[in-house]
Amino acid sequence: QVHLVESGGGLVQPGGSLRLSCAASGSIFSIDAMGWYRQAPEEERELVATITGGGRTNHGRTNYADSVKDRFTISRDKAKNTVYLQMSSLKPEDTAVYYCNALITAYQTTRLVTDNYWGQGTQVTVSS
């Protein structure tokens, strides 16, 4: 069993900042790419940012949606199996449920199985 648990969402005023965290736990062998997606009401889920495995370091290659470039920063701590999303200069249009995603290889009885996992989501509301 593998679980992704997000935290750090909440209500913030326009121009403010929030830091989201997502910790993976369970019978994990390795974690490749991790990322953040978001879904606003009546909208489709969209990519926010991703970060690759990065080998033995925490410095994977990053990719951002145009709408968040220069405002959001994704990072990871491999020792903690955690990915972060630092969000700054938040706008009302950033309001959404933010989901963590990770490509994880995990132990299933005697096998290693790679699968795509999602967290339960954390609400971010930007409003005055």
C-alpha positions in Angstrom: 0.0 0.0 0.0 1.2 3.5 -1.0 -0.3 6.7 0.2 0.2 10.3 -0.7 -0.9 12.9 1.8 -1.0 16.6 1.0 -1.0 19.4 3.5 -0.7 23.2 3.6 -3.7 24.3 1.8 -6.0 27.1 3.1 -7.4 30.5 2.6 -5.0 33.3 1.6 -5.4 36.9 0.4 -4.4 37.8 -3.2 -0.6 38.4 -3.3 0.0 36.0 -0.4 1.9 32.8 -0.2 1.3 29.2 0.7 3.5 26.1 0.8 2.0 22.8 0.0 3.6 19.5 1.1 3.0 16.0 -0.1 4.5 13.0 1.7 4.5 9.5 0.2 4.5 6.5 2.5 4.2 2.8 2.4 6.2 -0.1 0.8 8.1 2.2 -1.5 11.2 1.0 -3.4 11.7 4.2 -5.4 10.0 7.4 -6.6 10.5 8.8 -10.0 8.7 12.0 -11.1 6.5 13.9 -8.7 4.1 16.7 -9.4 1.2 18.9 -8.6 -2.0 19.3 -10.4 -5.1 21.4 -9.7 -8.8 21.3 -10.4 -11.1 24.3 -10.1 -14.9 23.9 -9.9 -16.3 22.8 -13.2 -12.9 22.7 -14.8 -10.7 19.8 -15.8 -7.6 18.9 -13.8 -4.5 20.6 -15.1 -0.8 20.3 -14.6 0.8 22.9 -12.3 4.4 21.7 -11.9 6.5 18.5 -12.1 9.9 17.5 -11.0 11.9 14.5 -12.3 13.7 11.9 -10.3 17.0 13.7 -10.3 19.2 10.7 -9.8 20.8 10.7 -6.3 20.1 14.3 -5.7 17.0 16.4 -5.0 17.6 18.5 -8.1 15.4 17.0 -10.7 14.3 18.9 -13.8 11.3 21.0 -13.3 8.4 22.0 -15.5 5.7 24.6 -14.9 2.4 25.6 -16.4 2.8 29.0 -18.0 0.2 30.4 -15.6 2.4 29.8 -12.6 5.9 30.3 -13.9 7.9 32.8 -11.8 5.4 32.5 -9.0 5.5 28.8 -8.0 8.5 26.6 -7.2 8.4 22.9 -6.9 11.1 21.0 -5.0 11.5 17.6 -3.4 13.3 16.0 -0.4 14.1 12.4 -1.4 15.1 11.4 2.1 11.6 12.3 3.2 9.7 11.1 0.1 8.2 14.5 0.0 7.5 17.1 -2.7 6.7 20.7 -2.0 5.0 23.5 -3.9 5.9 27.0 -2.8 3.3 29.4 -4.1 3.8 33.1 -4.1 1.9 36.1 -5.5 -1.2 34.1 -5.4 -4.2 35.2 -7.5 -7.9 34.4 -7.2 -7.6 32.3 -10.4 -5.2 30.0 -8.4 -8.2 28.8 -6.3 -8.6 25.1 -6.8 -8.1 21.7 -5.2 -4.4 20.8 -5.5 -3.5 17.2 -6.0 -0.1 15.6 -5.6 1.0 12.9 -8.1 3.9 10.5 -8.1 5.3 7.7 -10.1 6.2 5.1 -7.5 7.7 1.7 -7.6 6.5 -0.3 -4.6 6.7 -3.7 -3.2 3.6 -5.9 -3.7 4.3 -9.2 -2.0 7.4 -10.5 -3.8 7.1 -8.2 -6.8 8.1 -4.6 -7.6 5.2 -2.7 -9.3 5.4 0.8 -10.8 2.2 2.8 -10.7 0.9 6.3 -10.8 -0.4 7.5 -7.4 -2.6 10.5 -6.4 -3.2 12.2 -3.1 -6.6 13.1 -1.8 -6.2 16.8 -2.6 -6.0 20.0 -0.6 -8.1 23.1 -1.1 -6.4 26.4 -1.9 -8.6 29.5 -1.8 -7.3 32.9 -2.8 -9.8 35.6 -1.8 -9.9 38.9 0.0 
